[in-house]
């Protein structure tokens, strides 16, 4: 089980944004719900619990904002870069429609991979009812007795619908209490053969994200239940421990 959890670490930050600024454009204001300007750093406590293992794994994840830079894969246009210590880089832009990812690069990629379509982190207007779609994958679902165990290899792009559910919330975290927060919910289903008794089932994939003004992502909860003899599901929680 330790090996299975270890194989998930590369994808920790893909959950975060499970997300068109040019170099001459100003950075977002200090009350942004997803700050992009250089110098910010976020450290999260990541707790992962799988259904077939009662012992959760707890680890730390740090993200850093490196500011606006030009990227060859974007035609030498600029975007805002974020780096995760799990080995993933993201490039994002922002305009009147929201904040969205335009490229990413993992340790397995030789070069940055540009997104064919905007992958929104937050879409305007920033109020309850605003919806958008983006691809996700199964970060926690595992096959019980097959190799590779990770479902994500066979289902890398699952459409998920996001919606801003609440605003003006107060959120507690290990880093403190934050006000003026949004709660975003993401819902998707993945149809898999669960077991001989129930056959094919639509398994829910659910994400809850809390973004707070001036700070960014403060908390995230991911649920991928399976409750199957052939499959193992799990939950993962990210909690902000420190930021600057």
N, C-alpha and C positions, 0 to 999 in steps of 0.2 A: 504494500500500500504506500510506503514511503516513496518508492520509485514512481508510482502512478501520480502522486501529488507533485513530485519533483518535475515531471513532464509538463505540468500545468503552469509552472512559474513563468515560462516565456510569454504566456498569454495574459498575465495579470493586468497589464495596462491596456490591453485590447478591450477590457471591460469598461474602461473609463470613457471611452469615447467610441466603447462599443459602439471622431467627431471630426473678400478679396481686397487682403491688405497688400499694398505695394510699399516699397521702401520709403516713398515720400509721404505716405499717409500717417497720421498720428496714431499712437497706441490708444487702446480703449481707455475710458476714464477709470479712476480708481475705485468706483463702485460697481465695476463690471462683475457679473456673475460667473465669468470665466476669464480671469486676467491673463493676458498674453505677453505683456511687456517683460523684458529681461530682468533677471535678478530674483524672481520668485522661486521658492522651493516649498514643496509639500511632502510630508512624510506620513504615511498611512500605516495603521495596524491592520493586517490582512488575516482574517480567520476563515479557514476552509474546513468544512465538515462533510465527509462523505457518508452515505447511508449505511455502508457496510463497515464503518469504522467509527466507534464512539469517541475516539480521541481526536479533537480538532487540531489542526496544524496552524500555528500562529507565526507570522513572519512580518517583516517590514518592507515597505515599498516607498521609494523616494522618486519624485518627479521634479524636474528643473526646467525653468523657462529661460531660453537663451536669446530671445528677441528675434527681430526680423532679419532674414538673410535670403540671398538669392539662391535658387536651386536650379541646376541644369535641367532636371526632369520636368520643370515647370516653365521651360523656355527662358531661363534666366530671370524669371520674375520672382518677386520676394514673397515670403510667407513667414509666419511666426513659428519658431521651432520649440518643441518640448521634447525632453529626453527622460526616459525611464531607466532606472538602474537595473531593470530586468533585460535591458538591451534593445529597447524599441524607441525609435524616434518618430515624432509626428510633426507635420507642418500644417498650420491652420491659417485661415483668413477670416475676416469679418466684414460685413457690410450691413445695410439696412435690413436685410432678411434674417440675419443671425450670425452665429459663429459656426464654422464648418471646417472639416478636415479636407485637405487637398492632396496629401501624400503621406506615406509611412515607410519605415524601413526597419526590419528586424535583423537579428544577428545572422539569419539565414539568407538575407538579401544582399547581393553585391552592390546594388544601387537602390536609391529610393524608388518606391513604386507609387506613381501618381494615381489618384482616384479618378475613375471614369465619370463619376457624378459626385455632386456635393454630398458629403456625409455630415449632416448637421449634428452638432453637440447641443446647441440650443437654438431654437427658431423663434423669431419674433412674430407677433407681439408677445412679450414675456408676461403672459397672463393665463389663468386657467382656461382650458379649452383648446389652446394651440396644439396642433398635431403635426407630425412628420414621420417619415419612414426611413429606416436605414438597415443595412444588413448586420446580422449578428451571427454567432455560431454557438454550438454547444460547448461551453467551457468546462463543464463539470461532469456531464453524462459520460459514462464508461460502459463498455461491454464487460460482462462478468467473466467470460471464458474464451474470448477471441482476441486476436492480435492483428492490427494495433487496437488497443482498448478504446482509444479516444474516438468518440463519435464525430468530432469536428473534422476529421480527415475526409469523411464521406459527405459531410454537409457543411461546407465552409461559408455558405451565404444563405442565411435564413432571414426572410423579411420580418422586421420587428416594427410595430407601430408605437411611437412615443407620443405622450401627451403631458402637458403641464397640468397637474391635478390641483395644486394648491399654491398660494403665494403668501407673502408676509408671515412666514412661519418662524418660530424660534427652535433652533436645533442645538442639542447638547452633544459634545464630543470630548474625547480626552484632551483636545487642544483648547477647550473652553466652550462657552455658550455663544452662539451666533444668532443674530436677528436678521430680518428681511431676507428670508430664504424661500426658494422655490422647491417644490417636490415634483419630480418628473417620473412617470411610470412608463415602462416599456413592456409590451406584451407580444409574444410570438408562440407558435406551436410547431412541433416537429413530429411527424408521423413515423413511428418506428414499430418493428415487431417486438412486442414486449415479452411474451411468453406463450406457450401452447394453450394456456387456459383462457387468456384474454385476447390473444392474437395481436392485430395491429391497433395501436392507440395513438391519439394525439397528445403528446406530452407537452405541458406548458413550460415556457421559458419566461421568467418574470424578472424585471429589473426595477428597483426603486432608487432614485438618485436625488440627493439634496444639494442644491447650489445656493451659496450665500453671498450677498453683495460684498464686493471688495476682497473676497477670499477665494471663491470658486467651489469646487466639489468638497463637501465636508463629510458626507457619508454616502455609501452605496450598499445595497443589498441585492444579491443575485440568488434566485431559487430555481433549481432544475430538478424537481422530484421525479423519481422513476417508479419506486415500489414494485419492482419486477425481479423475477428470478434470473432473467437474462441481462438485466441492466442495473447499473448503480448510478444514483443521482446524488445531489448534494446541494449545499448552500455556501455562499461566500459573502463576507461582510468586510467592507473597507471603512475605517474610522480615522479621521484626521487626528494625528497625534501632535504635529507641530507644523508651522508654516512661517514664511517670512516674505 
